[in-house]
Amino acid sequence: MGASAENETIETVPVDALRALQLARLKTVIARAYERVPHYRERFAAAQVHPDDLGHLDDLEKFPFTTKEDLRATYPFGMFAVPMEEIVRIHASSGTTGKPTVVGYTKGDLEIWAGLMARSIRVAGGRAGDKIHNALGYGLFTGGLGYHYGGEHLGAAVIPVSGGFTGRQVQLIQDFRPDILASTPSYALTIADAFAREGLDARECSLRIGIFGAEPWSETMRAEIEQRMGIKALDHYGLSEVMGPGVAQECGEARDGLTIWEDHFFPEIVDPGTGRVLDEGEHGELVLTTLTKEGMPVIRYRTRDLTRLLPATSRPMRRMDRVKGRSDDMMIIRGVNVFPTQIETVLAREARVAPHYRLELRRPAHLDELDVVVEARANEGEAAQSEIARSLEHLIKEFVGVTTIVRVVAPGTIERSEGKARRVVDLRPKS
């Protein structure tokens, strides 16, 4: 069945039929990985498990995890399951913390990807004939091209602006009158700031929907974007190691979590420390297995994203809660686990500060300390800035449980993001 036909029928199939489809596809992809990728054959053997051991969906727990370290260890093409002549596209992560993780796609993979992105845009409220202002990065990053081909597959007109040159973004939104904005949530606020600098009200522009992903964001940031831009802001989830964008999408009507496209991705939630599979509704780390990838099947990939699975509602697929952070973004401040989104939620309680902030980790002596640098919405005097800082320090202690030093800075001080926002700066001495 092609991607277009699936998009028309899979969202209404009975749950039992979806589970049967998942099991059939899971058996195929496990066997494919074992037969064609030496890494998986070695890992399965070490775990004393074989593709024939998969009789039920629950049996997936027997198979070993795949991690980002595995992808780096097989760099560049060791995880590919087809000859190179069948690979028609290669993407890669930025590799800022080591070797980049490389992903290869067959022609069939790209067709499925475009179909899933079209499904995601449609579920968000997009339609054929819409114009999509695509402010996600093009190139090795999967975001820009994922939305691009998904929009075209849907029948929308894609405006491939990419990130950066924010003043030009404002001009093109004014001139081309797009219906949908695709970007990171932090960059949407950067665009809103640019509108204000031009003396324009972003709420009066043509945009009606924003589809945002690639970084964790909070409900308070959603409210800020919607209030400042006059759009419906919706959450989207994907990651390059599994496919790119197009793994899960928040429905424009329900706004009750992101529906995972379970006909192509099998989700699990595990305890980040032990790897034990958790029950539906429990918070933990999202693990994904691709069910239809040809070029590079991925078995039980540990995403490091922290969320929970929720029961299906309007569709047979389960939903995932908003990602609250990443296990590798978690800060431990004097024994307390802290995520940037927790700080962001508290900052939103203070109307005099903007949603632009930076968290600085320091170790002046033996213990880690956290500084919170946040912009004021308007130019404040020194006394007012000190009063706001004291108020926020109290709120963070009350709601997050950690002692921080808050510094309130003038508007425009904190560097704006044109892609994924860099929230945490580690200033601790290197060991």
Secondary structure, DSSP 8 states (H G I E B T S, - for coil): --HHHHHHHGGGS-HHHHHHHHHHHHHHHHHHHHHH-HHHHHHHHHTT--GGG--SGGGGGGS--B-HHHHHHTTTTTT--S-GGG--EEEE---TTSS--EEEE-HHHHHHHHHHHHHHHHHHT--TT-EEEE-S--SSSHHHHHHHHHHHHHT-EEE---S--HHHHHHHHHHH--SEEEE-HHHHHHHHHHHHHTT--GGGSS--EEEE-SS---HHHHHHHHHHH-SEEEEEEEETTTTEEEEEEE-TTT-SSEEE-TTTEEEEEE-TTT--B--TT--EEEEEEESS-SSS--SSEEEEEEE-EE--SSSSS-EE----EETTT-EEETTEEE-HHHHHHHHTT-TTEEEEEEEEEE-SSSS-EEEEEEEESS---HHHHHHHHHHHHHHHHHHT---EEEEEE-TT-S---SSS---EEE-S---
